[in-house]
Amino acid sequence: MSCPDGSCFEPQKRIRALIMLGLMMLVFIMLSAFSFVSQHKQVTPDQVSFDKHQATDGKRVFQAYNCMGCHTVVGNGAYFAPDLTKEYANAGPAWITAFLGAAATWPTEGAVKSMLLMPHIAADSGVKTIEEYYAKYPGAKERVERRGGKPTYMPNLLFNGDEIPQLVAFMKYTSAMDTEGWPPEVKVKDLDKRIALAQGGHSAPLRSGSKPAAADASTAGAATAGGDIAERGKTISASLGCVACHAPGTTKLVGPGWGKLHGAQVKLADGSTVTADDAYLIESILKPNEKIVEGFPPSVMPPYEAIVSPDDAKAIVEYIKTLN
């Protein structure tokens, strides 16, 4: 290009453009480097564990079961079921473990109590009593009082012994993430009215602060004292959430069905066979890991000896007898 009159400024424009491009590249490099510095203190999956399980293992389980086909994490996934980003912070490890073990039914207080008897769950939650647990994880209390023992829309997925704590580790990690305010807090008005409509308008659900009909085994036993012992056992088993894992018929859920169980021959994992008499069934309730039934993984059912009295265990067995 020729500029005979000396009015051409093309070289200066190119220089200014190159300087601006250089500044933009410098800013881009600085921002990229800043995104990796430790000042952000963002947690990573390899830094979070639950018992002996890493969050990275739980992420693989989460993906293997296609949980994002219904749930979301930090807004990613489907919106059919609740977002799980802060599930651990809301409900805690005991409630989550109880739920995943029998997801077709919402956990009862007895089921959450039984999970707190496991040393690794009690240690991770940092509490010793159910009252302390509710204070630390108020979402668990609200769910137990409003939904405990009721059916859910989620099927029993029959996780193995390691997959449940791995999922808990993953949800512990997502709760520890700095999501910068996501997901937003959901404001729900007239919750009782909406739930009543969903139930056909027949009854109002229990809300936080109200007392469920059968909060634990002791109150269930007291309420039916003097009545038929089998009916008492039925009430106790319902209050503890036993029906979420054991069908009244012969159908296999998380555990064996109770139909036609009493007096039957049961094959154990060690190859031996025992008769499902009163003594065996009581032991299976109080110390379920003493004799593992063939085809069922160990340590799925927690021990109930600290929650269920021997008399209550006998009442449950009497109820099982009626299912023959």
JOWO-V90735 format. One record per residue. N is the residue number from 1. PSI is psi in radians with two decimals (NA if undefined). OMEGA is omega in degrees with one decimal (NA if undefined). D_FIRST is the distance of its C-alpha to the first C-alpha in Angstrom with 1 decimal. Layout:
N_PSI_OMEGA_D_FIRST / N_PSI_OMEGA_D_FIRST
This chain:
1_2.31_180.0_0.0 / 2_2.44_179.9_3.8 / 3_1.30_-175.4_6.7 / 4_-0.47_-177.6_9.7 / 5_0.03_177.4_12.2 / 6_0.29_-177.8_11.6 / 7_0.20_-177.3_11.7 / 8_2.21_-179.8_8.8 / 9_0.33_-177.2_10.9 / 10_-0.79_179.6_9.1 / 11_-0.70_179.8_10.8 / 12_-0.67_178.7_14.0 / 13_-0.70_179.5_14.1 / 14_-0.71_-179.5_13.9 / 15_-0.78_178.7_16.6 / 16_-0.69_178.8_18.7 / 17_-0.72_178.8_18.6 / 18_-0.68_178.6_19.7 / 19_-0.78_179.1_22.4 / 20_-0.70_178.0_23.7 / 21_-0.72_178.4_23.8 / 22_-0.71_178.2_25.7 / 23_-0.71_179.4_28.1 / 24_-0.71_177.5_28.8 / 25_-0.67_178.6_29.5 / 26_-0.76_178.1_31.8 / 27_-0.73_179.3_33.7 / 28_-0.77_-179.4_34.1 / 29_-0.72_-179.6_35.5 / 30_-0.76_178.8_37.8 / 31_-0.66_178.2_39.1 / 32_-0.75_178.4_39.7 / 33_-0.67_-178.7_41.7 / 34_-0.52_-179.5_43.6 / 35_-0.24_-178.8_44.8 / 36_-0.05_-176.2_46.7 / 37_2.77_-173.4_48.4 / 38_-0.19_-177.5_52.1 / 39_-0.39_179.7_52.2 / 40_-0.52_178.4_52.0 / 41_0.57_177.7_55.4 / 42_2.26_-178.2_55.0 / 43_2.59_177.2_57.9 / 44_2.71_-175.2_57.3 / 45_-0.58_-178.2_59.8 / 46_-0.18_-179.8_60.9 / 47_-0.11_-174.2_62.2 / 48_2.36_177.7_64.6 / 49_2.78_174.9_67.9 / 50_2.05_-170.9_71.1 / 51_-2.12_-179.5_74.2 / 52_0.18_-172.6_73.0 / 53_2.43_-179.8_70.3 / 54_2.67_178.8_66.5 / 55_-0.52_178.9_64.3 / 56_-0.61_176.7_62.1 / 57_-0.70_178.5_65.2 / 58_-0.59_177.5_65.8 / 59_-0.68_178.4_62.2 / 60_-0.72_177.6_62.9 / 61_-0.75_178.6_66.2 / 62_-0.71_180.0_64.4 / 63_-0.66_-177.4_61.9 / 64_-0.64_179.5_64.7 / 65_0.11_178.9_66.7 / 66_0.81_-179.4_63.7 / 67_-0.48_-179.7_64.6 / 68_-0.07_173.0_61.2 / 69_-0.33_176.9_62.3 / 70_-0.66_-173.9_64.3 / 71_2.91_172.6_63.3 / 72_2.69_170.8_60.1 / 73_2.08_-174.3_59.1 / 74_0.68_175.8_56.5 / 75_-0.10_-179.3_55.9 / 76_2.25_179.3_55.2 / 77_-2.83_179.6_57.6 / 78_2.86_-176.7_59.9 / 79_0.44_178.1_61.5 / 80_-0.65_-177.7_64.9 / 81_2.96_-174.5_66.5 / 82_2.69_172.3_65.9 / 83_2.36_-174.1_63.0 / 84_0.14_-174.3_64.3 / 85_-0.84_-176.6_61.9 / 86_0.44_-176.4_64.5 / 87_-0.74_-179.0_67.6 / 88_-0.76_-179.7_68.9 / 89_-0.53_-177.8_68.6 / 90_-0.79_-171.0_70.4 / 91_-0.37_176.8_73.2 / 92_2.93_-174.4_73.5 / 93_-0.57_-178.0_74.4 / 94_-0.80_-179.5_78.0 / 95_-0.75_-178.5_77.2 / 96_-0.75_179.5_74.3 / 97_-0.74_178.3_76.5 / 98_-0.68_-178.7_79.4 / 99_-0.84_-176.4_77.1 / 100_-0.47_178.6_75.4 / 101_-0.46_179.5_78.8 / 102_1.25_-168.4_79.9 / 103_-0.22_-179.0_77.0 / 104_-0.20_179.3_78.8 / 105_2.39_178.8_80.8 / 106_2.40_-178.5_79.8 / 107_2.51_173.2_81.3 / 108_3.01_178.5_84.5 / 109_-0.65_178.2_85.3 / 110_-0.67_179.1_87.7 / 111_-0.70_178.5_84.9 / 112_-0.72_177.3_82.7 / 113_-0.74_-178.6_85.6 / 114_-0.59_178.6_86.2 / 115_-0.57_178.9_82.7 / 116_-0.25_176.2_83.1 / 117_-0.31_178.2_86.0 / 118_2.17_-173.4_83.5 / 119_-0.72_-176.2_82.8 / 120_-0.55_177.8_79.0 / 121_-0.76_178.0_78.5 / 122_-0.71_-179.7_80.6 / 123_-0.71_-177.8_78.8 / 124_-0.66_179.6_75.3 / 125_-0.39_177.3_76.2 / 126_0.41_179.7_77.9 / 127_2.89_-179.8_80.9 / 128_-0.45_-176.3_84.5 / 129_2.85_179.1_85.7 / 130_-0.55_178.3_84.6 / 131_-0.75_177.5_84.6 / 132_-0.63_179.2_82.2 / 133_-0.79_178.3_80.0 / 134_-0.65_179.6_79.9 / 135_-0.62_-178.8_79.0 / 136_-0.62_-178.8_76.0 / 137_1.35_-176.0_74.9 / 138_-0.42_177.5_75.9 / 139_-0.57_178.6_74.2 / 140_-0.74_179.4_76.9 / 141_-0.80_-179.2_79.7 / 142_-0.70_-178.1_78.2 / 143_-0.68_179.1_77.8 / 144_-0.77_-176.5_81.3 / 145_-0.60_-175.5_83.0 / 146_-0.52_-172.4_81.1 / 147_-0.21_-171.2_80.7 / 148_2.21_178.6_82.9 / 149_-0.10_-179.3_84.8 / 150_2.70_-179.4_83.0 / 151_2.68_177.3_81.1 / 152_3.12_175.5_77.3 / 153_-0.03_-177.6_74.8 / 154_2.36_-179.6_73.8 / 155_2.80_170.8_75.7 / 156_2.06_-174.4_77.4 / 157_-0.05_176.0_75.0 / 158_0.93_175.3_77.5 / 159_2.63_174.4_75.3 / 160_3.12_-172.7_76.8 / 161_-0.54_-177.4_78.0 / 162_-0.43_-172.8_74.7 / 163_-0.60_179.9_72.3 / 164_-0.92_177.2_73.5 / 165_-0.49_176.0_73.1 / 166_-0.72_176.9_69.7 / 167_-0.65_176.9_68.6 / 168_-0.71_178.1_70.0 / 169_-0.69_179.2_67.9 / 170_-0.75_179.7_64.8 / 171_-0.47_173.3_65.6 / 172_-0.67_177.0_66.4 / 173_-0.80_-178.1_62.9 / 174_-0.54_177.2_61.3 / 175_-0.47_-179.1_63.4 / 176_-0.16_-179.3_62.1 / 177_2.57_170.8_58.5 / 178_1.71_-175.8_56.4 / 179_0.03_178.6_55.4 / 180_0.77_174.0_54.1 / 181_0.00_178.4_56.5 / 182_2.47_-5.4_56.5 / 183_2.71_179.6_58.5 / 184_2.69_179.2_59.2 / 185_2.29_-178.6_62.8 / 186_2.19_177.3_64.5 / 187_2.04_-177.8_66.6 / 188_2.16_177.7_69.5 / 189_2.60_176.3_71.9 / 190_0.85_-176.9_75.3 / 191_-0.73_179.9_75.4 / 192_-0.74_-178.8_79.1 / 193_-0.71_-179.0_78.8 / 194_-0.73_-179.4_76.0 / 195_-0.67_177.9_77.9 / 196_-0.69_176.9_81.1 / 197_-0.69_179.5_79.3 / 198_-0.51_-179.8_78.0 / 199_0.10_179.8_81.5 / 200_0.13_176.4_82.9 / 201_0.32_-175.4_83.9 / 202_-0.58_-175.9_87.2 / 203_2.60_177.8_86.9 / 204_2.44_-178.8_84.7 / 205_2.87_175.1_83.2 / 206_2.39_176.9_84.0 / 207_2.98_178.6_81.6 / 208_2.29_-178.8_81.1 / 209_-0.37_176.9_84.3 / 210_2.83_-175.4_86.6 / 211_2.22_178.3_88.8 / 212_2.82_-175.6_88.7 / 213_-0.62_179.7_91.8 / 214_1.61_-173.1_92.2 / 215_-0.63_179.7_90.1 / 216_3.14_-174.2_91.7 / 217_-0.65_-176.7_94.6 / 218_-0.76_179.3_97.1 / 219_-0.60_178.0_96.7 / 220_-0.71_179.1_96.8 / 221_-0.71_-178.9_100.1 / 222_-0.65_-176.7_101.6 / 223_-0.47_-177.0_100.7 / 224_0.29_-179.0_102.6 / 225_2.39_180.0_105.4 / 226_-0.21_178.9_108.6 / 227_-3.01_179.0_107.0 / 228_2.32_-174.8_106.8 / 229_-0.59_178.1_105.3 / 230_-0.70_177.0_103.2 / 231_-0.66_176.4_101.7 / 232_-0.73_178.0_101.0 / 233_-0.63_177.3_99.3 / 234_-0.73_179.3_97.1 / 235_-0.74_-180.0_96.1 / 236_-0.79_-178.9_95.4 / 237_-0.61_177.9_93.2 / 238_-0.71_-178.0_91.2 / 239_-0.51_178.8_90.7 / 240_-0.12_-180.0_89.5 / 241_0.29_-178.7_87.0 / 242_-0.59_-175.8_89.0 / 243_-0.20_176.9_88.5 / 244_-0.47_-177.4_84.8 / 245_-0.39_-176.5_85.3 / 246_2.06_179.4_88.8 / 247_2.63_176.6_89.5 / 248_-0.26_175.8_93.1 / 249_-2.63_-177.7_93.3 / 250_0.07_-179.0_92.5 / 251_2.38_176.7_88.7 / 252_2.09_172.7_86.7 / 253_-2.17_173.1_84.2 / 254_-0.66_176.7_83.1 / 255_-3.14_-179.2_86.7 / 256_2.63_174.6_89.7 / 257_2.65_-178.5_91.2 / 258_-0.20_179.6_94.5 / 259_2.26_179.6_96.2 / 260_0.47_-177.9_99.2 / 261_-0.76_-176.1_98.2 / 262_2.23_-179.3_101.4 / 263_-0.11_-179.2_103.8 / 264_2.81_175.2_101.2 / 265_2.19_-176.2_100.5 / 266_2.19_178.4_97.1 / 267_2.28_-176.5_95.4 / 268_2.91_-177.4_93.7 / 269_-0.44_179.5_90.7 / 270_0.06_177.9_93.0 / 271_-0.20_179.7_94.7 / 272_2.95_-180.0_97.9 / 273_2.39_178.3_99.3 / 274_2.80_175.9_100.8 / 275_2.30_-178.9_102.6 / 276_1.20_177.6_100.8 / 277_-3.02_-177.3_103.8 / 278_-0.79_-176.2_104.0 / 279_-0.75_179.9_103.5 / 280_-0.77_-177.7_100.5 / 281_-0.70_178.0_98.8 / 282_-0.76_177.3_99.5 / 283_-0.66_-179.8_98.1 / 284_-0.50_177.4_95.0 / 285_-0.84_-175.1_94.4 / 286_-0.67_-177.8_95.0 / 287_1.30_-172.0_93.6 / 288_-0.32_-178.9_91.5 / 289_-0.01_178.8_90.2 / 290_-0.72_179.2_93.7 / 291_1.94_-177.4_93.9 / 292_2.20_179.5_90.6 / 293_2.47_-179.7_91.0 / 294_2.34_179.0_89.6 / 295_-0.04_179.1_86.2 / 296_2.33_-179.4_85.3 / 297_2.64_177.4_83.2 / 298_2.87_172.4_84.9 / 299_0.24_174.6_84.0 / 300_-0.78_177.1_82.7 / 301_2.23_179.3_85.7 / 302_2.76_175.9_86.3 / 303_2.41_-177.8_89.9 / 304_0.19_-174.7_91.8 / 305_-0.43_178.5_94.8 / 306_-0.12_-177.5_93.6 / 307_-0.74_-175.7_93.1 / 308_2.20_177.1_95.7 / 309_2.80_177.5_99.4 / 310_-0.66_179.4_101.8 / 311_-0.70_178.4_103.5 / 312_-0.65_177.2_100.2 / 313_-0.70_176.9_99.3 / 314_-0.66_178.8_102.7 / 315_-0.69_177.5_102.1 / 316_-0.71_178.5_98.8 / 317_-0.70_177.5_100.7 / 318_-0.65_176.4_103.3 / 319_-0.70_178.9_100.5 / 320_-0.63_179.1_99.2 / 321_-0.58_-178.5_102.7 / 322_-0.22_-178.0_102.6 / 323_0.09_178.3_99.5 / 324_NA_NA_101.6
